[in-house]
Amino acid sequence: MPTLTVGNLSPQLYERLARRASAARRSVSEEAKQILADSLGVSAQAADSYRLPELIPSVEMSPPCDLPLSGPARPVTFQRVAPPLPDALLIDE
């Protein structure tokens, strides 16, 4: 897939592009591709025909296991104990 790099953009131009992308809920690079496709008369679908499938689903899915329910936190208690020392009679040398 070809790559296009555009350098030396003025801060004002980049800021306008970023605002336009945000309004369209797209990334800056996706918005730049959309502008190029519109100006060249290429349909947006044809311009994005090479896109990878969506890896992060946009709908909520049930987890495959039970997750803890949200609620008030419960205190956890523990006791500090000395680690057991190895038994000299059980160590094979």
C-alpha positions in Angstrom: 0.0 0.0 0.0 1.5 3.4 -1.0 2.4 5.9 1.7 2.3 9.7 1.4 4.2 11.9 3.8 3.4 15.6 3.9 5.9 17.8 5.7 6.3 21.5 6.6 2.6 22.1 7.3 1.9 25.4 9.0 0.5 25.1 12.5 -2.7 26.9 11.4 -3.3 24.4 8.5 -2.7 21.4 10.8 -5.0 22.8 13.5 -7.8 23.3 10.9 -7.3 19.8 9.6 -7.4 18.4 13.2 -10.6 20.3 14.0 -12.2 19.1 10.8 -11.2 15.5 11.6 -12.5 15.8 15.1 -15.9 17.1 13.9 -16.1 14.1 11.5 -14.9 11.7 14.2 -11.9 10.7 12.2 -8.1 10.7 12.7 -6.1 13.5 11.0 -4.7 11.0 8.5 -8.2 9.6 7.7 -9.5 13.2 7.2 -6.5 14.0 4.9 -7.3 10.9 2.9 -11.0 11.9 2.7 -10.1 15.3 1.5 -7.8 13.9 -1.2 -10.5 11.4 -2.3 -13.2 14.2 -2.5 -10.9 16.5 -4.5 -9.9 13.7 -6.9 -13.5 12.5 -7.4 -12.9 9.1 -5.9 -15.6 7.6 -3.8 -14.8 7.2 -0.1 -15.6 3.5 -0.3 -13.1 3.0 -3.1 -10.5 5.1 -1.2 -10.9 2.9 1.9 -11.3 -0.5 0.1 -7.9 -1.6 1.4 -8.6 -0.9 5.1 -8.1 -3.8 7.5 -11.2 -5.2 9.3 -12.1 -3.5 12.5 -10.1 -5.3 15.2 -11.8 -3.6 18.2 -15.5 -4.2 18.0 -17.7 -1.2 18.3 -20.5 -3.1 20.1 -20.3 -4.3 23.7 -19.7 -8.1 23.9 -20.2 -10.4 26.9 -16.9 -11.6 28.4 -16.2 -15.3 28.3 -16.0 -15.5 32.1 -17.6 -14.0 35.1 -16.2 -10.6 36.2 -16.6 -9.2 39.7 -19.6 -6.9 40.1 -18.9 -3.3 40.8 -19.8 -2.2 44.3 -18.3 -1.0 47.5 -14.8 -2.1 48.3 -14.3 -4.7 50.9 -11.2 -4.7 53.1 -8.7 -7.4 52.7 -7.0 -8.8 55.8 -3.7 -10.5 55.9 -1.1 -11.6 58.5 2.6 -11.2 58.2 4.4 -14.4 58.9 8.0 -15.3 58.6 8.8 -17.4 55.6 9.4 -21.1 56.5 13.0 -22.1 56.5 14.0 -25.2 54.7 14.3 -28.3 56.8 17.9 -29.5 56.9 16.9 -33.1 57.1 14.8 -33.0 53.9 17.5 -31.3 51.7 19.3 -33.9 49.5 22.9 -33.0 48.8 
